[in-house]
Amino acid sequence: MTADEGAAPAKAISPLRRNRDFAILWSGQAVSALGSSMSILVFPLVGYAITGSVGLASLASAATLLGKVVAGLPAGALVDRWSRRRVLLMSNLAGATVFGSLAAATLAHHLTLAHLIAAGFASGVVNSFVDPAASAAVRTLVPTEQLPRAYAQLEVRQHAVDLTGPPLGGALYSVARGLPFLVDAVSYCLTALSITRLRSTLPVPAATEANQSLRGELVKGLRFVWQETVIRTLMIWAAAFNFAVTVVFVGVTLRLVRAGVHPAAIGTVDAIAAAAGLLGAVFAPTLIQRTPTGALTITTTFVFGAIITPMAWTHNVVVIGSLLACGVVLLPANVAGLSAYMAAATPSHLQGRMNAAAGFINNAASPIAPIVAGVLVGSAGGEAATLSGAALVVLSAAPLLASPLIRALGRPESWASVPVGEESDDNAGAVNEMTPASEHYHTRST
Protein backbone atom coordinates (compact mmCIF):
# COMPACT_ATOMS: atom_id res chain seq x y z
CA MET A 1 0.00 0.00 0.00
CA THR A 2 1.42 3.40 -0.93
CA ALA A 3 1.56 6.36 1.41
CA ASP A 4 -1.10 8.12 -0.63
CA GLU A 5 -3.39 5.11 -0.49
CA GLY A 6 -2.98 4.82 3.25
CA ALA A 7 -3.58 8.49 3.93
CA ALA A 8 -6.86 9.41 5.54
CA PRO A 9 -9.16 11.43 3.34
CA ALA A 10 -9.46 15.11 4.17
CA LYS A 11 -12.38 15.91 6.41
CA ALA A 12 -15.18 17.56 4.47
CA ILE A 13 -16.20 21.01 5.65
CA SER A 14 -19.93 21.55 6.03
CA PRO A 15 -21.44 24.62 4.34
CA LEU A 16 -21.49 27.71 6.52
CA ARG A 17 -25.29 27.76 6.43
CA ARG A 18 -25.25 24.46 8.35
CA ASN A 19 -22.97 25.82 11.07
CA ARG A 20 -25.53 25.94 13.88
CA ASP A 21 -23.40 27.84 16.39
CA PHE A 22 -22.38 30.51 13.86
CA ALA A 23 -26.02 30.97 12.85
CA ILE A 24 -27.01 31.42 16.50
CA LEU A 25 -24.16 33.87 17.13
CA TRP A 26 -25.00 35.81 13.95
CA SER A 27 -28.70 36.03 14.81
CA GLY A 28 -28.16 36.97 18.43
CA GLN A 29 -25.68 39.71 17.59
CA ALA A 30 -28.06 40.97 14.88
CA VAL A 31 -30.79 41.50 17.48
CA SER A 32 -28.37 43.33 19.76
CA ALA A 33 -27.00 45.47 16.92
CA LEU A 34 -30.52 46.49 15.92
CA GLY A 35 -31.27 47.62 19.46
CA SER A 36 -27.97 49.49 19.70
CA SER A 37 -28.56 51.31 16.41
CA MET A 38 -31.79 52.69 17.88
CA SER A 39 -30.08 53.85 21.07
CA ILE A 40 -27.23 55.52 19.18
CA LEU A 41 -29.79 57.66 17.35
CA VAL A 42 -31.81 58.44 20.48
CA PHE A 43 -28.95 59.38 22.85
CA PRO A 44 -28.48 62.93 21.50
CA LEU A 45 -32.23 63.39 21.01
CA VAL A 46 -32.95 62.55 24.64
CA GLY A 47 -29.99 64.66 25.76
CA TYR A 48 -31.32 67.67 23.87
CA ALA A 49 -34.83 67.09 25.18
CA ILE A 50 -33.73 67.23 28.81
CA THR A 51 -31.13 70.04 28.47
CA GLY A 52 -32.11 72.16 25.47
CA SER A 53 -28.41 72.36 24.57
CA VAL A 54 -26.82 70.77 21.50
CA GLY A 55 -23.41 70.82 23.18
CA LEU A 56 -24.61 69.08 26.32
CA ALA A 57 -26.66 66.62 24.28
CA SER A 58 -23.51 65.46 22.48
CA LEU A 59 -21.81 64.54 25.76
CA ALA A 60 -23.71 61.25 26.06
CA SER A 61 -22.60 60.12 22.62
CA ALA A 62 -19.04 61.20 23.38
CA ALA A 63 -19.16 59.26 26.66
CA THR A 64 -20.06 56.09 24.76
CA LEU A 65 -16.99 56.43 22.56
CA LEU A 66 -14.84 57.32 25.57
CA GLY A 67 -15.95 54.15 27.33
CA LYS A 68 -14.86 52.04 24.36
CA VAL A 69 -11.48 53.77 24.11
CA VAL A 70 -10.71 53.60 27.84
CA ALA A 71 -11.76 49.98 28.31
CA GLY A 72 -10.73 48.67 24.89
CA LEU A 73 -7.21 47.37 25.53
CA PRO A 74 -7.83 45.88 29.00
CA ALA A 75 -11.04 44.26 27.71
CA GLY A 76 -9.14 42.63 24.87
CA ALA A 77 -6.63 41.12 27.28
CA LEU A 78 -9.40 39.85 29.56
CA VAL A 79 -11.26 38.33 26.61
CA ASP A 80 -8.13 36.30 25.89
CA ARG A 81 -7.99 35.22 29.55
CA TRP A 82 -11.64 34.31 30.11
CA SER A 83 -14.14 32.06 28.38
CA ARG A 84 -15.50 34.03 25.41
CA ARG A 85 -18.94 32.53 25.99
CA ARG A 86 -19.00 33.80 29.56
CA VAL A 87 -17.79 37.24 28.44
CA LEU A 88 -20.57 37.47 25.84
CA LEU A 89 -23.21 36.30 28.30
CA MET A 90 -22.24 38.62 31.16
CA SER A 91 -21.63 41.62 28.88
CA ASN A 92 -25.07 41.33 27.30
CA LEU A 93 -26.69 41.04 30.72
CA ALA A 94 -24.78 44.15 31.79
CA GLY A 95 -26.01 45.96 28.67
CA ALA A 96 -29.59 44.97 29.49
CA THR A 97 -29.15 46.46 32.97
CA VAL A 98 -27.73 49.73 31.64
CA PHE A 99 -30.46 50.33 29.09
CA GLY A 100 -33.16 49.00 31.38
CA SER A 101 -32.22 51.71 33.87
CA LEU A 102 -32.39 54.34 31.12
CA ALA A 103 -35.79 53.11 29.97
CA ALA A 104 -37.20 53.15 33.50
CA ALA A 105 -35.86 56.62 34.29
CA THR A 106 -36.99 58.08 30.97
CA LEU A 107 -40.48 56.62 31.06
CA ALA A 108 -40.83 57.83 34.68
CA HIS A 109 -39.61 61.33 33.66
CA HIS A 110 -36.71 61.15 36.12
CA LEU A 111 -33.79 60.89 33.68
CA THR A 112 -30.91 63.31 34.31
CA LEU A 113 -28.00 64.27 32.08
CA ALA A 114 -25.58 62.67 34.54
CA HIS A 115 -27.48 59.37 34.31
CA LEU A 116 -27.48 59.58 30.50
CA ILE A 117 -23.73 60.26 30.34
CA ALA A 118 -22.95 57.49 32.84
CA ALA A 119 -25.07 55.05 30.87
CA GLY A 120 -23.37 56.08 27.65
CA PHE A 121 -19.95 55.45 29.17
CA ALA A 122 -21.10 52.10 30.59
CA SER A 123 -22.49 51.02 27.23
CA GLY A 124 -19.13 51.82 25.64
CA VAL A 125 -17.40 49.62 28.20
CA VAL A 126 -19.88 46.81 27.52
CA ASN A 127 -19.22 47.01 23.79
CA SER A 128 -15.47 46.97 24.36
CA PHE A 129 -15.94 43.44 25.74
CA VAL A 130 -18.62 42.27 23.31
CA ASP A 131 -16.83 43.24 20.10
CA PRO A 132 -13.52 41.35 20.56
CA ALA A 133 -15.27 38.40 22.21
CA ALA A 134 -17.72 38.04 19.32
CA SER A 135 -14.96 38.34 16.73
CA ALA A 136 -12.84 35.76 18.55
CA ALA A 137 -15.88 33.48 18.76
CA VAL A 138 -16.28 33.62 14.98
CA ARG A 139 -12.66 32.54 14.62
CA THR A 140 -13.36 29.57 16.90
CA LEU A 141 -16.65 28.51 15.33
CA VAL A 142 -15.78 28.94 11.64
CA PRO A 143 -13.07 27.04 9.70
CA THR A 144 -10.35 29.24 8.21
CA GLU A 145 -11.52 28.51 4.66
CA GLN A 146 -14.96 29.95 5.43
CA LEU A 147 -13.86 33.07 7.32
CA PRO A 148 -14.21 35.44 4.31
CA ARG A 149 -17.81 34.33 3.76
CA ALA A 150 -18.54 34.50 7.50
CA TYR A 151 -17.26 38.05 7.81
CA ALA A 152 -19.15 39.00 4.65
CA GLN A 153 -22.33 37.79 6.36
CA LEU A 154 -21.45 39.97 9.34
CA GLU A 155 -21.25 42.92 6.94
CA VAL A 156 -24.67 42.05 5.52
CA ARG A 157 -26.02 42.07 9.06
CA GLN A 158 -24.43 45.40 9.94
CA HIS A 159 -25.62 47.23 6.83
CA ALA A 160 -29.12 45.81 7.20
CA VAL A 161 -29.13 47.13 10.77
CA ASP A 162 -27.83 50.53 9.62
CA LEU A 163 -30.66 50.71 7.10
CA THR A 164 -33.50 49.71 9.43
CA GLY A 165 -32.40 50.62 12.95
CA PRO A 166 -32.35 54.46 12.93
CA PRO A 167 -35.79 54.88 11.28
CA LEU A 168 -37.26 52.33 13.69
CA GLY A 169 -35.60 54.07 16.62
CA GLY A 170 -37.00 57.41 15.48
CA ALA A 171 -40.48 55.95 15.17
CA LEU A 172 -40.31 54.45 18.67
CA TYR A 173 -38.97 57.73 20.06
CA SER A 174 -41.97 59.56 18.61
CA VAL A 175 -44.23 57.23 20.62
CA ALA A 176 -42.28 57.52 23.90
CA ARG A 177 -38.77 58.78 24.59
CA GLY A 178 -37.76 55.77 26.64
CA LEU A 179 -39.17 53.15 24.28
CA PRO A 180 -35.98 52.72 22.18
CA PHE A 181 -33.98 52.17 25.38
CA LEU A 182 -36.50 49.57 26.52
CA VAL A 183 -36.29 47.74 23.19
CA ASP A 184 -32.49 47.83 23.37
CA ALA A 185 -32.58 46.34 26.88
CA VAL A 186 -34.81 43.54 25.62
CA SER A 187 -32.47 42.98 22.66
CA TYR A 188 -29.55 42.48 25.06
CA CYS A 189 -31.60 39.92 26.99
CA LEU A 190 -32.48 38.03 23.81
CA THR A 191 -28.83 38.02 22.74
CA ALA A 192 -27.78 36.69 26.14
CA LEU A 193 -30.38 33.94 25.76
CA SER A 194 -28.98 33.05 22.35
CA ILE A 195 -25.48 32.68 23.83
CA THR A 196 -26.79 30.00 26.19
CA ARG A 197 -27.92 28.01 23.14
CA LEU A 198 -24.39 27.65 21.77
CA ARG A 199 -23.05 24.11 21.88
CA SER A 200 -19.47 25.34 21.93
CA THR A 201 -18.25 26.57 25.29
CA LEU A 202 -15.82 28.97 23.56
CA PRO A 203 -13.19 28.06 26.16
CA VAL A 204 -10.09 29.94 27.23
CA PRO A 205 -7.47 29.45 24.46
CA ALA A 206 -4.97 26.70 25.27
CA ALA A 207 -1.96 29.01 25.04
CA THR A 208 -3.31 31.55 27.54
CA GLU A 209 -1.27 31.86 30.74
CA ALA A 210 -3.67 32.27 33.62
CA ASN A 211 -0.92 33.45 35.99
CA GLN A 212 0.36 36.21 33.72
CA SER A 213 -0.39 39.78 34.81
CA LEU A 214 -2.91 41.84 32.89
CA ARG A 215 -0.17 44.30 32.05
CA GLY A 216 1.97 41.48 30.70
CA GLU A 217 -0.87 40.28 28.49
CA LEU A 218 -1.44 43.79 27.16
CA VAL A 219 2.24 44.14 26.34
CA LYS A 220 2.28 40.77 24.59
CA GLY A 221 -0.74 41.69 22.47
CA LEU A 222 0.65 45.08 21.52
CA ARG A 223 4.04 43.53 20.75
CA PHE A 224 2.41 41.03 18.43
CA VAL A 225 0.55 43.78 16.59
CA TRP A 226 3.62 46.01 16.32
CA GLN A 227 6.05 43.29 15.22
CA GLU A 228 3.66 41.99 12.58
CA THR A 229 4.40 44.21 9.60
CA VAL A 230 1.22 43.55 7.66
CA ILE A 231 -1.08 43.93 10.67
CA ARG A 232 0.68 47.13 11.70
CA THR A 233 0.38 48.57 8.20
CA LEU A 234 -3.30 47.67 7.91
CA MET A 235 -4.07 49.26 11.28
CA ILE A 236 -2.27 52.49 10.32
CA TRP A 237 -4.27 52.59 7.09
CA ALA A 238 -7.55 51.81 8.89
CA ALA A 239 -7.03 54.59 11.44
CA ALA A 240 -6.24 57.15 8.72
CA PHE A 241 -9.04 55.97 6.41
CA ASN A 242 -11.68 55.91 9.15
CA PHE A 243 -10.63 59.37 10.34
CA ALA A 244 -10.90 60.74 6.79
CA VAL A 245 -14.27 59.09 6.15
CA THR A 246 -15.64 60.51 9.41
CA VAL A 247 -14.49 63.99 8.37
CA VAL A 248 -16.31 63.54 5.06
CA PHE A 249 -19.59 62.27 6.55
CA VAL A 250 -19.75 64.82 9.37
CA GLY A 251 -18.65 67.60 7.02
CA VAL A 252 -21.38 66.77 4.51
CA THR A 253 -24.02 66.69 7.26
CA LEU A 254 -22.91 70.08 8.59
CA ARG A 255 -22.88 71.53 5.07
CA LEU A 256 -26.44 70.41 4.44
CA VAL A 257 -27.67 71.67 7.82
CA ARG A 258 -25.97 75.00 7.19
CA ALA A 259 -27.64 75.19 3.76
CA GLY A 260 -31.06 74.74 5.36
CA VAL A 261 -31.75 71.24 4.05
CA HIS A 262 -34.57 69.53 5.96
CA PRO A 263 -33.37 66.87 8.45
CA ALA A 264 -35.58 64.25 6.82
CA ALA A 265 -33.88 64.93 3.49
CA ILE A 266 -30.47 64.64 5.13
CA GLY A 267 -31.53 61.23 6.39
CA THR A 268 -32.01 60.23 2.77
CA VAL A 269 -28.25 60.39 2.29
CA ASP A 270 -27.66 57.86 5.06
CA ALA A 271 -30.43 55.62 3.74
CA ILE A 272 -29.00 55.56 0.21
CA ALA A 273 -25.49 54.84 1.51
CA ALA A 274 -26.76 52.09 3.81
CA ALA A 275 -28.67 50.46 0.95
CA ALA A 276 -25.51 50.47 -1.16
CA GLY A 277 -23.57 48.96 1.71
CA LEU A 278 -26.14 46.19 2.02
CA LEU A 279 -25.89 45.48 -1.71
CA GLY A 280 -22.11 45.42 -1.51
CA ALA A 281 -22.23 43.03 1.42
CA VAL A 282 -24.34 40.58 -0.58
CA PHE A 283 -21.69 40.39 -3.30
CA ALA A 284 -18.74 40.62 -0.91
CA PRO A 285 -17.93 36.87 -0.77
CA THR A 286 -17.54 36.65 -4.56
CA LEU A 287 -15.42 39.79 -4.70
CA ILE A 288 -13.19 38.58 -1.86
CA GLN A 289 -12.60 35.22 -3.52
CA ARG A 290 -11.77 36.71 -6.93
CA THR A 291 -9.72 39.76 -5.97
CA PRO A 292 -6.33 39.80 -4.20
CA THR A 293 -6.88 41.24 -0.74
CA GLY A 294 -4.14 43.86 -1.01
CA ALA A 295 -5.35 45.08 -4.40
CA LEU A 296 -8.93 45.24 -3.12
CA THR A 297 -7.91 47.44 -0.19
CA ILE A 298 -5.88 49.83 -2.33
CA THR A 299 -8.57 50.03 -5.02
CA THR A 300 -11.34 50.65 -2.48
CA THR A 301 -9.39 53.55 -0.99
CA PHE A 302 -8.74 55.32 -4.29
CA VAL A 303 -12.23 54.68 -5.67
CA PHE A 304 -13.88 56.07 -2.53
CA GLY A 305 -11.65 59.17 -2.53
CA ALA A 306 -12.28 59.87 -6.22
CA ILE A 307 -16.03 59.30 -6.18
CA ILE A 308 -16.80 61.50 -3.17
CA THR A 309 -14.87 64.50 -4.54
CA PRO A 310 -17.77 65.87 -6.68
CA MET A 311 -19.90 66.12 -3.52
CA ALA A 312 -18.06 69.37 -2.82
CA TRP A 313 -20.02 71.18 -5.54
CA THR A 314 -23.62 70.13 -4.80
CA HIS A 315 -26.24 70.28 -2.06
CA ASN A 316 -28.60 67.88 -3.79
CA VAL A 317 -29.15 65.03 -1.33
CA VAL A 318 -29.93 62.51 -4.05
CA VAL A 319 -26.70 63.31 -5.89
CA ILE A 320 -24.68 63.23 -2.67
CA GLY A 321 -26.32 59.99 -1.59
CA SER A 322 -25.70 58.41 -4.98
CA LEU A 323 -22.02 59.39 -4.95
CA LEU A 324 -21.62 58.02 -1.44
CA ALA A 325 -23.38 54.84 -2.50
CA CYS A 326 -20.91 54.30 -5.35
CA GLY A 327 -18.04 54.69 -2.89
CA VAL A 328 -19.57 52.64 -0.09
CA VAL A 329 -20.49 49.62 -2.23
CA LEU A 330 -16.92 48.25 -2.13
CA LEU A 331 -16.39 48.77 1.60
CA PRO A 332 -18.16 45.60 2.86
CA ALA A 333 -15.92 43.33 0.78
CA ASN A 334 -12.86 45.24 1.91
CA VAL A 335 -13.79 45.13 5.60
CA ALA A 336 -14.84 41.48 5.49
CA GLY A 337 -11.73 40.43 3.58
CA LEU A 338 -9.33 42.16 5.96
CA SER A 339 -11.23 40.96 9.03
CA ALA A 340 -11.12 37.38 7.80
CA TYR A 341 -7.44 37.63 6.90
CA MET A 342 -6.39 39.05 10.24
CA ALA A 343 -8.54 36.55 12.16
CA ALA A 344 -7.06 33.66 10.19
CA ALA A 345 -3.52 34.87 10.76
CA THR A 346 -3.73 35.71 14.48
CA PRO A 347 -3.19 32.96 17.07
CA SER A 348 -6.30 32.09 19.05
CA HIS A 349 -4.88 33.23 22.38
CA LEU A 350 -4.18 36.70 20.91
CA GLN A 351 -7.52 37.18 19.13
CA GLY A 352 -9.07 39.38 21.82
CA ARG A 353 -6.02 41.59 22.18
CA MET A 354 -5.57 41.96 18.42
CA ASN A 355 -9.23 42.96 17.96
CA ALA A 356 -9.05 45.31 20.94
CA ALA A 357 -5.90 46.94 19.56
CA ALA A 358 -7.59 47.38 16.18
CA GLY A 359 -10.66 48.91 17.81
CA PHE A 360 -8.55 51.18 20.01
CA ILE A 361 -6.51 52.47 17.08
CA ASN A 362 -9.60 52.98 14.92
CA ASN A 363 -11.49 54.82 17.67
CA ALA A 364 -8.64 56.82 19.19
CA ALA A 365 -8.85 59.62 16.62
CA SER A 366 -12.63 59.46 16.21
CA PRO A 367 -13.43 62.25 18.72
CA ILE A 368 -11.14 64.59 16.77
CA ALA A 369 -12.65 63.99 13.33
CA PRO A 370 -16.00 65.75 13.96
CA ILE A 371 -14.12 68.71 15.44
CA VAL A 372 -11.87 68.89 12.36
CA ALA A 373 -14.92 68.72 10.10
CA GLY A 374 -16.66 71.46 12.06
CA VAL A 375 -13.62 73.74 11.97
CA LEU A 376 -13.19 73.20 8.22
CA VAL A 377 -16.86 73.90 7.46
CA GLY A 378 -16.92 76.94 9.75
CA SER A 379 -13.66 78.52 8.62
CA ALA A 380 -13.12 77.39 5.03
CA GLY A 381 -16.62 76.44 3.91
CA GLY A 382 -18.34 73.19 3.01
CA GLU A 383 -16.61 72.82 -0.36
CA ALA A 384 -13.14 72.99 1.20
CA ALA A 385 -14.17 70.59 3.96
CA THR A 386 -15.36 67.95 1.50
CA LEU A 387 -12.29 68.33 -0.72
CA SER A 388 -10.01 68.09 2.32
CA GLY A 389 -11.76 64.93 3.46
CA ALA A 390 -11.46 63.37 0.01
CA ALA A 391 -7.77 64.25 -0.10
CA LEU A 392 -7.25 62.64 3.31
CA VAL A 393 -8.96 59.47 2.04
CA VAL A 394 -6.56 59.25 -0.90
CA LEU A 395 -3.53 60.01 1.29
CA SER A 396 -4.51 57.19 3.65
CA ALA A 397 -3.43 54.76 0.90
CA ALA A 398 0.22 55.83 1.30
CA PRO A 399 1.21 53.09 3.80
CA LEU A 400 -0.47 50.47 1.59
CA LEU A 401 1.41 51.55 -1.51
CA ALA A 402 4.67 51.73 0.42
CA SER A 403 4.40 48.10 1.60
CA PRO A 404 5.35 45.36 -0.89
CA LEU A 405 3.76 42.83 1.47
CA ILE A 406 0.38 44.56 1.20
CA ARG A 407 0.66 44.88 -2.56
CA ALA A 408 1.45 41.15 -2.79
CA LEU A 409 -1.34 40.03 -0.43
CA GLY A 410 -3.36 37.52 -2.43
CA ARG A 411 -6.77 35.87 -2.41
CA PRO A 412 -7.99 33.77 0.56
CA GLU A 413 -6.72 30.47 -0.87
CA SER A 414 -3.18 31.85 -0.68
CA TRP A 415 -3.43 32.56 3.04
CA ALA A 416 -1.74 30.06 5.33
CA SER A 417 -3.81 29.48 8.46
CA VAL A 418 -2.33 29.67 11.92
CA PRO A 419 -3.32 26.60 14.02
CA VAL A 420 -5.49 27.84 16.85
CA GLY A 421 -3.80 27.82 20.22
CA GLU A 422 -0.73 25.90 19.12
CA GLU A 423 1.80 28.74 19.10
CA SER A 424 4.22 28.88 21.98
CA ASP A 425 4.93 32.10 23.82
CA ASP A 426 8.33 32.26 22.21
CA ASN A 427 7.02 32.50 18.70
CA ALA A 428 3.66 34.14 19.24
CA GLY A 429 4.98 37.54 18.25
CA ALA A 430 6.87 36.44 15.18
CA VAL A 431 5.15 33.39 13.79
CA ASN A 432 3.38 35.36 11.11
CA GLU A 433 6.21 36.69 8.99
CA MET A 434 4.99 37.04 5.44
CA THR A 435 6.88 35.68 2.46
CA PRO A 436 5.25 36.79 -0.80
CA ALA A 437 7.37 34.45 -2.94
CA SER A 438 5.98 31.41 -1.16
CA GLU A 439 2.37 32.64 -1.40
CA HIS A 440 1.90 31.57 2.23
CA TYR A 441 0.92 34.68 4.13
CA HIS A 442 1.33 34.17 7.86
CA THR A 443 0.81 37.47 9.10
CA ARG A 444 -4.97 40.76 10.29
CA SER A 445 -9.46 46.00 11.24
CA THR A 446 -11.38 48.08 10.24
N, C-alpha and C positions, 0 to 999 in steps of 0.2 A: 504493500500500500504506500503510495507517495505521500509526501507531507501535505500536498494540496488536498488529496483525497481524504486525509485524516483530519483536516482542519474543520472545526465547527463552523457551520454557516453563520453569517452575520445576523444578529438579532434584528428583526424587522421593527421599524419605528411606526407606531400607530399614527394616523392623521391627527393633527392638532385639534380638530373638532371633536375627537373622541377622548381628549385629555380632560377627564372629569374635574380634577382639581384646578386646572388652569381655567376652565369654564366657570367654576364657582368663584375663583379669585377675581376673574375679569368682571363677572356680574356684580359681585359684592362691591368692588371698587367703583363700578359704574354708578351704583346707587349713591354711594358716598360722594362721588364727584359731582353728581347732579345736585345734591343738597348743598355742597360747598359753593357751587357756582351761583346759587341763589343768594347765599349769605354774603358772598363777595360783593354782589351788586347792592345788597340792602345795607351793608355796614355804613357807607357814607350817607345814605338816605336817612337812616335812623339818626345818625350823628347830627345831621343838619336839622332834623325835625326837633331834636331836644335842645339844640344850642342856638340855631339860627345863624351859625357861622360856618362858612365853607372851610376855613382854615382848621377850626376845631374838629369839624366833621371828618377831615382827612386823617386825623390822628389815629383813629381806630384801624384804618387800613394800613397805615404806616406801622402800627404796633404789631399787626399780623406778620408783616415782612420782617420786622425786627426780631420777633420770636423765632422765626425760621433761621435767621442768620446767627443769632446768639446760640441756639441749641443745636444747630446743624452738625458741627463736627463732633461734639460729645455724643450726640444721638447716633451718629454713624458707627462710632466705636462700640457703643452699647449694643447696637443691633448685631454686630459681629460677635458679641460676647453672649448674648441671650438667644433663646429660641425665637425665631422670627414669627412663628405662629403666636406665641404669647405676646410678643411686642404688638402685633397687629390687633389682637383681641383687646388688650388693655388700652391701647391708644384709641381705638374706636369707642370704647366705653367712656374714656376720658372726654373725647369729643362730644359724645352724647350728653355728658354732664354739663360741659361748658355751654353748649347751645340750648340745652334744656333750661339752664338758669337764665339765659338771655330771653328765651321765649316767655318764661313765667314773669320776669320783671317787666318786660315790654307789654304783655297783655294786661298786667295789673297796673300799668301806668306808673311804675316805680323805677324805671331804668334811668341810671345816671351815666354821665360821660365817663366817669372813672370805671364803672362796671363794664361799659362797652369797650374801653381801651384795654382793660385787664383781660377781658374775654378774647379780644383780638390777639393779644400777645400769647395767651394760652393756646388758642387755636393754631398759631404759628408753631409753637413748641410741639403740639400734637402732630402736625403735618411733618415736622422734621424727623419724627420717628416713623410715621406711616410710609413716607415716600421711599426711603432706602430699604425698609423691611419688605415692602411690596415688590420692589425691583429685584431684591435678592431672592425673594420667593419665586419669581418668574424664572430666574436662573436655575433654581433647584428643581422646579416642576417641569421645565421644558427642555428637551434635548437640544444640544448646541445647533444641530442642523435646522431646527425649527425656530430658533430665536428671532431671525428677521421677520418671519410671518407673525410670530407672537407679538413683537413690539409694534408691528404695523397694525395689528388688531387693537392694541392699546391706543394708537393714534386715532383710529376710527372712533373708539369710545370717547376720547377727549374732545374731538371736534364735534361729535354729536352732542355732547354735553354743552360745549360752548355755544352751539346753535340753539339749543332748547332751554337751557338753564336760566339765563338772564331774563328772557321774556316771561317764563313761568314765575320766576321770583318777583318780577315787577307786578304780575297779575295778583299773586298772593299778597304782596305788600299793599295793593290797593284795597284788598278786603280787610286786612288787619296787619298792623306793622310787625307784630311778633310772629305772624304765621310762617314766614320763610324760615325763621330760626327754629320753630317747632318742627317743621318738615325736615330741616337739616339734622336736628337731634334724633328724629325717628330714623333717618337714613343711616346715621352712625350705628344705631341699634341693629338695624337690619344687616349692615355690613359685618358687625361683630357676630351676629348669628350665623352668617355665611361662613365665617372663619372656623366656627366649630364644626362645620360640615366637611372640612378638608380631611382626607384620609392621611395625607402626609403630616407629620408632626413638625416639619420644617425645623429640624434640630439645630443645635449649636454646631457650626462647622468643626470637623475633626481636628483641624490645625489650630484652632483657637486655644490660647493659653489662659486658663481661668485665673491663674495667679499673677498675671501681668497687670501692672498698674494701668489705669485709664489713660494717663499721660503717655505711657509707653506705647499703648495701642494707637493713640492718635499720631504719635511720631512715626510709627511703622507705616500707617496708612498714608500719611503725607509723603513719607520717603518713597513709597512705592509709586505714588502718582508723579512725584518730581523726577525720579530716576527713569521712568518709562517715557521715552522721548515722544512716542506717538500720542499717548494719553495726555501728556503735558501740552503738546501742540494743539490738540483738539480742544482742551479746556481753555487755553488762551484765546483760540478762535471763538469758542462759544460765548465767552464772557464779552468779547468785543462785539460780536454779532448781535447778541441779545441786548446789549446796551444801545447799539445803533438802532435796532428795530423799535425799542421802547421810545427812543427819541422821536422816531418817525411817527409812530402811532399817537403818542401824546401830543406831538406838535400838530398833527393833522386835526385832532379833536379840538385843540385850542384855537386853531385857525378858523374852523367852522363855527365854533361858539362865538368867536370875535366877529365873524361875518354875519351873525344873526340867524344862522341856520337853525331850524327847529330841532330840539333834542330827539324827537322821534325819527327825523330824517337822518340825523347823525347815527342813530342806531342801525339804520339801513346799511351803513358801511361795514359795521361789525358783522351783521347778518350775512352779507355777501361774502365777506372774507371767510367766515366760519363755514359757509356752504362749500366754498372752494377747498378749504382744508379737509372737509369730510370727503369730497370727491377724490382729492389727492390721496387720502388715507386708504380708500378702497383699492386704488391701483398701486399703492406703495409696494406690496410684496413682489409684483412683477418687475417694477422698476429697480428694486434692490437687487433682485437676482440677475438682472441683465446689465446693470451698470456698475463699473468699479466704484467702490465706496469712496475712495479719494476723489475721483473725478466728479462724482455726484455732489459731494460737499462743495467743491470749488465752483462747479457750474451753478448750483443753487444760489451761492453767495452773489455771483456776478449777475445772474438773471434777476434776482430780487432787487439788487441795487439799481440796475438799468431800468427795470419796469416801473419802479415807484418814482423815478425822477420827474416824469411829466405831471405828477400830482401837484407840483409846485405852482403850476399855472392855471389851476381850476378850483372852483368851489362846488362843482356839481357832484353831489354825493354818489350818483350812479357811476359816473366816470371814475371817481376816486375808488369806490368799492370794486369796480371792475379791474382797475389796475392792481389794487391790492390782491384781488383774487388770483390774477395771473402770476403774481409773485409768490403767493402763499401755497399754491397748488403743489409745488415741489417740496415744501418743507416737511410734510409728514414722512415721505420716503427718506429724506435726509436724516431726520431725527430718529426714526425707527432703525435705520441702517447703522447709525453710529451707536445707538443704545445697545443694539444686538451685538455689535462688534466688541464694544468695551465690556459687556457682560460676559461674552464668550472668552475674552482674553484675561479677565481678572480672576485670580484664585477665589474660591468660595469664601474663605475666611477673611477676605479683604473686600467683599462685595459691599457691605454696609458703609465702610469707610470711604471707598472709592466713590459711591453714589453721593455720600454726604459731602465729600470734597467738591464734587462736580456741582452740587446744589449750592454750596457755600460760595464758590467762585462765580457762578452764574448770578446769584442774588446779591452779592456784595456791592456791586455798583448800581443795582436797581434803584435805590432811593435817590441817587444822583441824577439819573436819566430824566425823570420828569422835571426836575429843577432846571437842567440844561435846556430842555425843550421850552420851558416857560420863559427863560431868559432870552433865548434865541427869538421866539415869537414876539416878546415884548420889546426887545431892543432892535432887532434886525428885520422883523416882519415874518409872516408865515412862509413866503416864498424862500427866503434864505434859510429858515429852519428846516424845511423839507429837503432842500438841496444839500444842506449840511448833513442831515441824517442819511441821505442816500450816499453821500461821499464816505461817511463813516462805515456804512455797510460794505462798500467796495474795498475800503482800506482794511477791513477785518480779514480779508482773504490773504493778506501779506504773509502771515506765518504758515499758511497752507502752501502757498507757492514756494516759500523758502525751504520747505521740507521735502527732500526726495522720498522719504518714507511715506508721507501722505500722498504724494503724487503717484506712488507705486502701489498704494493700497487697493487690492483687487476685490472681486466679487466674493460673496460668502463662502463658496466652495473652496476658495484659496486660503481661508482662515484656518489656522491650526488651533484646535480647542485646547484649553488648559484643564487637565483633570481636576475635578472639584475636590478640594481639601487634601490633595496629595502633595502640595509643595511644602518643603521644609522651611523653617524660619530663615535658614541661611540663603535660600535662593528666592524667597518670596518677592524681594524687591527687584530682582534682575532676571527672572525666568523668562520675561516676555520680550527679549531683544528681538527686533524685527530684521529679517534678512530678505530683502526683495528678490534677490536672485533665486532663492529657494522656493519662493511663493508660499512659504509657511510663515504667516504673520502672527507671532506670539507677542503681541504687545497689549481701552475703551474710552452726561452730556447733555447734551443740551436739555 
